[in-house]
Amino acid sequence: MKFPFGFGNPYRTLTPPRITVILFLFSLFSIACSVAETPIAANTASLSAVNSAAAAAPNAPRGATIPIEPNGPADTVRVFYKHLREKRFRDAMFLTNLRPAIEGLTDSELKDFSMDFEAIAGEVPAEIEINGEIITGDQATVTAMLPDNESEKPDIQTIRLRQENGVWVIQTVDEEAAKRIKRDGKNYFYKLRMDTHEDEARKMLERISKAELAHSLQNGGLFTDMQTLVASGLLPEDVTTSSSTGYIYVINVQPDKKQYFATAVPASYGKSGKTSYLLQLDAKGISHVTSKDNGGRAMR
């Protein structure tokens, strides 16, 4: 499952980000995607058996299709998604190598990310069809039918696990990221959220530039305000609120409507972001985005 941040066609309606904290790191429906590829040989199940089970799986999840040993890799995956669906986020993350980023958070701090986690929890089906488990020493892979964001249908996904101190741990990130998580502790999610919001803020200003260009080409070279761009479908509605973007966007159009500039500032400086952004046109009418840490104030 992919959660693309790319805008693709700049004039289509953008799906609001469903999770700003984790999207760049891993998809909870295809955890293996962000883990370095490592060949794993089967000693408790053959690859052909797993593939056969996957091929035979129906479109709709129907629960486990293999025997699941208590506390084994497949059981860990099952419990993880159960916790996630039931919004027991701390319990769910404790089963992954994101644990150091969660265990230091107070309940109040964890609520800061409730919107992010709940967006994913709402997509976890009641039944997770687990159809394969391969164990090699302290490494394991589990295959399951999980929702695919692109096709909106269940698809075969692979989850990797590693046994640590006798407990199977879902590997959500590679070794480098795991080191950063251990180093940053509870600050990891805060930093990741800011990095994500800041990257999206630059992309949103670039999209505003394309939207203004499209409008001007259709209206005799005149630019317009944000509300008009949203109403005409050139910008997504979430540009008007900071609830999902973490940033406040403003378009300033000159009285003659032949010039404009746009700004993006963090809604909560130091929490949703630190960098301020400015979109402006040069003498040739070409747009440029500049940025700096301006203490949460708009650039001019």
N, C-alpha and C positions, 0 to 999 in steps of 0.2 A: 504493500500500500504506500502511495506517495502522497505527501501533502505539499504540492508545489507552491512556492511563493512567486514563481515567475508569472508575469502578467500575460504572456502570450500576446494575443490580440489586445492592443491597448484600449480598444473601444468597447470591449465586452464588459459586462458586469462582473466585478471581482467578487469571488466568494470570500467573505470575511475570514481571517485566520482563525482556526478552531483551537489552536494552542500556540501561544507565542513562546512559551518556555522551552518546549521540547522539539518543536518542529525541525529545527536545523540539526538536531542531534540524532533523533531516531523516531520511527513511527511505532507506536505501541502495537500496531497490527502487523508489523513486519520487522521485528526487532533485529533480525540478523542483517538487515540492509546496511547498518552503520558499523558492523563488526568486520574486522579484517578477515578476508577469506582464508580459511585454513582447511586443507583436506582432512576429512575424518573418515576412518574406516569403521565398518560395522562389526561388532562382535556379539551383539545381542539380537540384532535383526539385520537382514540383508537389505542393501540398497534397492534391489529389484523388488523385494517384498513391499518396501515403503512406497516405491513408485507405483506399484500395482494398486496398492490401497488408495493412493492419491488419485490415480486415474479412474478408479471405480467410485470415487466419492460423488455423491449427488450435489446439486447446486445449493441446496439448503442444508446448513449444519444440522446434524442429528445426534450430537453427543459423541463420546469417545467410541471409536470402532476397534480399539485394541485394548487388551488388559492393561490397567493402570495400577502399578505398585504404589502403595502409600509412601509419600515422601520421595518418590523417584522423580526423574526429570519431567515426565509427562504430567505427573500430579502437581509438581511445582508450577508448571504452565497453567494447568487448570485452576489452581487456587489463585494464582496471580490475576487472571481475568475475572474470576469470581469477586475478588476483593475490589478490583477496579470498577466492575459493573455496579457493585453495591456501595461505591464511593468511599471505601475504606482505603484511602490513598496512601497513608503511611504504611499500612500493612502490605499493600501491593508493592510499593517501592522497596520495602525491606527485603523482598525476594529478588531484587536486581542489584547490579553493581552501582546503582545510583544511591544506595543506602547512605553513604557518608554525606550526601547532599541533603538528605531528608532528616536523618536522626537528630541533627542539631537544631532543627526548626521547632519553635514552640507551636502550639495549636493555633495561636493568633497569627503567627507568621505563615503557617501553612495555608491559612485562609486567604492570604494574598494571592495564592495561585489556584484558588478553588475554581475560578472561571476556566482557567486553562485545563485543569484536570477533568472537570465535569464535562467539557466539550467532547473529550475522548470517551469518558465513561458512558455517555449516552449512546455511543455507537457500538458498544460491546454487546453482542447477541446473548440471549439467555442461555443458549447451548453452544459450546465451543466443540467443534468436531475435531478431535485429536486422532490422527490416523497413522502416526509413525513415531518411533522412538529408537534412536541409535546411540549406544553408549560405548565409548572407547576410553578406558582408564578414567581419568577425572574430567573428560570432555563428553559432551552429549549434544545431540540435535533432536528436536521434536518438530514434526510437521503437523500442521493443522489447517483447517478451512477457516479463513477469516475474511472479513469484509475488505474489498478493494476499492479505494477511493476513486480510481479512474473509471472502472467499469460498474461500480455500485453493486457488484455481485461477489459472492464468496470466492476466494481463490486460495490456492495452496501457498502457505507461508512456512518459512523455516525459522525456528527459534533456537539459538545456541545457548548452552549452559555450561558451567564449570563447577566442579565440586570443591568447596572450600570448607575445611574443618568438618567434613562429613555432611555438609548441607549443599544442595544444588542451588546455584545462583544464576539467574538469567543475565546473560551478557548483553547489555543494551548499548555499550560503547566500546571502542577499542582501547588498547592499553594506554595510549597517550592521554585520551580523554579521562580514563579511570584515574590516572595520576593527578590530573588537574582537579578532579572531583575530590580526591583525598586531600589535596593541598588546600583547595578553596572551602571545603566543607559546605556549610549552609549558604555561604555566599555564592556558590556556583550557580544556582538557579537565578538569583538576582542578576548576576553578571550576564548570564545567558539571555535573560529576558531583555536587558538593556541592549545587548548586542543585536538581538533580533529586531527590536523596535527601531533601533537606529538604522539598521540596514533597510528595513521596510520604509522608513521615513524618506530616505534618499530615493528609493524606487517610486514612492508615491509622488514626490515632486517631479520626477521624470515623467510620470504618467500625466500629471497636471499639465506639463509642457506639451505633451502630445494631444491632450484634450483641447487645450487652448488653440493649438495649431489647426486642429480639425474644425473647430468652431470658426476661426478666423477665415479659413478657406471657403467656408459656406456662407460667410456673412460680411463680405467685402473687406476683409482684413481687420475686422473689429474683434476685440477680446471681450470676455464676459466674466461674470461672477461665478462663485462656486455653486450656488443653488441652481443656476441655469445649466451648468455642466452636468450636475447630478440628475436633474430633471430630464435632460436629453439623453441620458444613458452613457455619457462620455466619462463619467467618474462614478465609482461605487459610493453607496450611501455611507459606508463606514469612514469616509474621509471627513464627514461632518461631526464625528464624535471620537473621543479618545478612549472609549471603553474597551475597544478591541485593538486599537492601533497604538495606544500609549502616547500619542502625539497630538498636538493641536495644530491644524492647518489653516492658514489664512491666505486668501488671494486678494491682492490690492490692485484694482484696475483704475488707471488714470481717467479723468473726466472725459477725455476725447476717445477713450476705449482703444487707443492705438498702442498703448504700452501697459505692462502689468509686471508685478513681481509677486512671488509667493514665499511664505515662510512656514517653517515647521519647528515647533519647540516642544520639549518633553512636557507632558501633562503634569508629571511629578518629578522634578529634577532630582537625580540621584537614585530614583526608583524605576521609572519607566524609561529613562534615558538621561544622557548628559549633553549630547551634541545638539546644537542648533543648526538649522539648514536654511539657505537662501537660494531661491531660484530667480534668476533675472536674465534679461535679454541684453546682448551686446549691441554695438552700433550696427551690426549687420543683421540683427534680428535673430541671432542664434542663441538658444538658451544654455545657461550654465548653472550648475549647482555647486555652491561652496558651503563649507561647514567649519564649525569650531565650537569648542566648549565655551559658551557665552554665559555661563551661570544660570541657564534656564531662560534667558531673555532672547527675544527675537533679534536676528541679524538685520542690519540695514545697509 
